[in-house]
């Protein structure tokens, strides 16, 4: 009879615990970061955890959050979309430019009923996404380069329509959803929650969601399994563009105007939310849950830094450092996965 050595079980338990921590590093690190940030700012500012401020944080992350939902699909497929902010800006300007009104100062627009302006803006967003998809899947242009070109195209559309001026009118529905509230809850936050829930359901419980993870995890294996990889890639590019279009329209209502370069900062915010939350840049790992954590981290960080009156330029630096740390963790976890595959 073989007698087990004393302490073998405890050693095995420790090794299993360490392996679990390594495997879940991408999920544990963002959550721990969020807890530390909330605790720090709560101690630094008594007003930070007030209900009004929590509501402010949710409103502040709503536009970038809707964009980030679409970007999550793209990054899960191991692709990137640099045109999301420009597409959001274009959709916001299109819906304002074509909205029917009695007068439109300094802009010779083509007036349409509100519902038609909304449909036109969504169609424009989808068309830009389809062009990205065509370049990526049919021509074979890498998504980084394709969407970089689309960023310039969308910016050109914005410049052509407003010509340096500012548009103010939006359809009543867009105005309500972007700046109104329902029993004290801002509609824009409700829309964000709907998009997050829908994205999570699609990625978790549908065949399309499983295909997204398969394409991002191992594209060749997905092809051998009969998955239409090009169709999945095209779909996620369109999803990303349409989400950006919705965010752009609501953002114009929230800001109170539509103008050039209004959404430029949202490119980094959306990418940071997805990556900081723990979704792998290499595809196949992550999801909407990770994006929610990333959004909360950015929202808490930006809002908390305002509460302690930190220098605005230092605020940008801190955000960049946190994004860099998230990228380091992302690459580290990916290297662990590759080494485990090599030794298996």
N, C-alpha and C positions, 0 to 999 in steps of 0.2 A: 504494500500500500504506500502510495506517495503522499507524504505529509506536506501541505502547502506551507511555504515559508511565511513566517510572521511578517506582516506589513505589505505582503504582495497585493492584497486587495486594495489597501489604501493607496499604494503607488499607482495601481491601475486606475483607480478613481481619479487621482490627480492628473494623470496623463490624459484621461478622457475629458476631464474638465478643461485642461489646456487646449486640447484639440477643438473642443466646442467653442472656446473663446476665440481661437484663431479663425475658425470657420465663420463665426458670427461677428467678426471685427467690424465689417462694413455696416452692420446694423447697431452694434453696441456703441461704437464711438459717436455717431450722431446723436443718439438718445442721451448719452452721458453729457455731451456738449450742451444740449438743450437744457438739461437739469442744472448744470453749473451756471449757465448764463442767467436762467430765471432766478436762481438763488442769489447770484451776485447783484443783479439789478434790483431785486426786491430789498436787499439790505442797503443798497446805495441810495434808493429813492423810495420813500414810503408810498408814493402815488403810483408806482409801477404796476402793482397787482390790483389796482382798482378796476371795477367792472367797466368804467368808461374807457380806461386805457386798454384793457383787453379787447374791447370792441374796436378801438382805434387800430390795434395791431391787425385784427382780422380784416378790416377794410383796407389797410395799407398793403396787405399781401394778396388781395383779391385779383387784381389785374395780372400781376406776375404769376399768380397761382393758376389761373385759367390757361395762360400760355404754357406753363410748366407741365400741365396735364398732357397736352399734345406732344411736348418735347420728350416726355417720359417714354412714349411709344417709340419715338425716333431713336433715342439713345439705347433703349432695350434691344434694338436691332443693330447695335454697334455702328450707328450712323450719327451725323450731327446736322443741325439746321441753323445756320447763322443768319437766316433771313427772317426769323420769327418776329423780331421787334419791328423791322421795316414793313412786314406784311400787316402787323397790327396797326401801325401808323397809317398805311395805305387804306385799310378798311375803315378806320375812323374818319379819315378825310373824305373818302368816297361817300359814306353815309351822310356826312354833313354837307358835302358839296351838292348832292342831288336831292336834299330834303326840301320839300315845298315850303315857301314862306313868302311874305309880302315884300320884304326887301332883303337884300344881301349885300352888305357894304363892301365895296371894292372887289367883289368877286362875281363875274358874270357866269352864274351857274345854270344848269339845266334842271328846273324843278320837277320833282316827282312826288307822289304820295309817300307817306312814311313807310308803309309796308313794302312798296316797290324799292325804295332806297335801301332798306334793310336787306332785301333779297339780292339786290345788285351788289352790295358790299360783301355779302357771304359768297356770292358767285365769283366775285373778283378774287377773294381769298382762296377759294377752291381752285380757281384757274391758275393762280400763282403756284399753289401746291402741286397741281398737275404738271406744270412746266418743270418744277423741281424733280418730280417723279420721272418724267420723260427723260430728262438729262441723266438722271442716276441709273435708271434701269434699261433704257433703250440705247442711249448713246454711250453710256459707261463712264460718264464724268464722275469723279469722286464727290461725295456729298459736300465735303468741305468747300471745294472749288465751285460746285454748282450753286450752292446756297449763298456763297459769297457774291457771285454774280447776280443772283436774284435779289440780294440785299440792295445792290445798286439799282436794279431795275425798279424795285418797289419804291426806293427813295426818289427815283426819277418821276414816277407816277405822282407821288406826293407833291413834288416841286412843280410839275406841270399843272396840277389842278389848282393849288392855292397860290402859286407864284409869290411866295413870301408873305402872303396875307394870313389872316386868322379867320376861321369859320366858327360860328357859334351855334347854329341851329342843328338839332337832331330830332328824329321822330319821337313822339310822345312815349312809345314803348321803350325805346333806348334810354330816354331821359329818366323814366321811372326805374328801370332796372339798374341804371348806373348811379343815380343819385337819390332815389327814393328809398322808402323803408316799409316794412310790413309788420305792424304791431311792434315797432321799435327796433326791429332787426333789419339792417340794411339789405336791400334786394341784391346788391352785388355780392354780399357774403353768401346769401342763399344760392345764387347762381354758381359761385365757386364750389360750394358743398355738393351741388348737383353734378357738376363736372367731375369732381374728385370721386364721388360715389359711382358715377357711370364709368369712369376710367377704370376704377378698381374692379367693378363687376365684369367688364369686358376682358380685362387682362387675367382675371382669376377664374371665371366660370364659363368662358366661351372658347370654342375651337380656335377662333381667330387669335385670342389672347395666348393660347398655347403655342400657336404658330409663331407669334411674335417672339416668345422666349426661345423657341427652337431655332429660329433664324439668327437671333443674337448669340445664342450659345454655341452653335456649330452649324454654319451655313451649308457646308457640304453634306453633313448628315441629314439636315432638313430636306435638301434636294433629293437625296437617296430615299427619303421616307415619302416622297411624293408631294411635298409642300411646294407650292408655286411661290418661290422666293421673291421673284420680281414683283408679283402682285402684292405680296405682303409689304415689301419695301415701298412700293408706290402708295399703298393705302396709308401707311404711317406718315408719309410726307404730306399727304392731303389732310389727314387728321391734324397734324401739327399746324398746318396753315389755317384750317378752319377754326381751330381753337384760338389761334392768334387773332383771326378776324373778329371773333366774338369779343375777345378781350379788348381789341382796339376800339370797337364801337362803344362798349361800356366805359372804357377809359376816357373817351372823349366826353361822355356825359358826366363822368365823375370829375374830370378836370375843368369842365365848363367851356372848353374850346378845342378846336382841331387845328393843328399847325405842324409845320415841318419839324422833323427831329424830336417830336414830343416823346417818343417811346424808346429813344436810343439806349437809355439806361436799363431797359427791361431785358435786353439780350443777356447781359451778365447776370442779372437777377434770376432769370429763368434757368439758365445753365447751372448757376450756383445752387439753386434750390434742389435740382435733380441730383447733382453730383455730391453736394454736401450731405444730402439725405442718405446717400449710400448706394444709389443705383450705379452699376458698373459702366464705365465708359467703354469697356470692351464687349458690352452686350450680354444679355441672358440672365442677369442678376439684378434684382431690385424690384421696383414697382411703385404704385401710387402711395402706399404706406410710407415708403422712404421719402417720396416727394413731399408728403405732408410734414414729416419731421424737418426736412430741409427748409421748407417755407417758414415753419415756426422759428427755426434757428435764425434765419435772416430777418424775420419780422421782429423777434425779440431783440436781436442785436441792434438793428437800426433804431428801433424805438427806445431801447435802453440807453444807447449812446446819446440820444437827444435829451434824455432825462438827466444825465449827469453833465450836460453841457460840454461835451468833448469837442475839440477842434474838428470842423467838417472835413478838412484834408486828412487828418489822422483817422477819421472814420472810414474813409475810402481805403486807406492803407490796411486797417484792421480787417476789413472785409476781404481784401486781397489775400492777406495772410491766412485767414480761415479757409478760403477756397484752395489755397496751395496745400494746406494740411490735409484737406479732404482728398485732393488729387494724390497726395503721397500715400494715404491710406488705401485709396482705390487701387493704385499700382501695386502696393505691397500685398494686398489680398489676392490680386490677380497672379502675382508671382508665386504665392503660396499654392494656389490652385494648380499652376503649371508644374511646380515641383512635385506635388502630390500625384499628379497624373504620370509624371516621368518615373516615379518610384513604384507606382502601382503595377 
